[in-house]
Amino acid sequence: MHKFLSIATAMVLCGASGMAFAHNCPNEMKAIDAKLSTNPKLSTEDAAKVSKLRADGEAYHKAGKHDESMKSLLEAKKILGM
């Protein structure tokens, strides 16, 4: 019984941490938007890539695909030097 409780507790904690991570998508989008509002010096290609990654991140977030959303948003932040 004790082993079962330990396993159940670990599963609940893992699930909770995933939910917290999923809700960070909007904060990442806000950070990208704030950086873009400063008109960073980017090549035309990089600017287009950041815009696409930002849009993809939002679409993934709305679809409930938070891992994919964070991947896109973090790649956009990397290009922006964040």
Summary of the structure (lengths in Angstrom):
residues: 82
radius of gyration: 16.9
end to end distance: 47.2
largest distance: 60.4
contacts: 212
relative contact order: 0.16
helix: 82%
strand: 0%
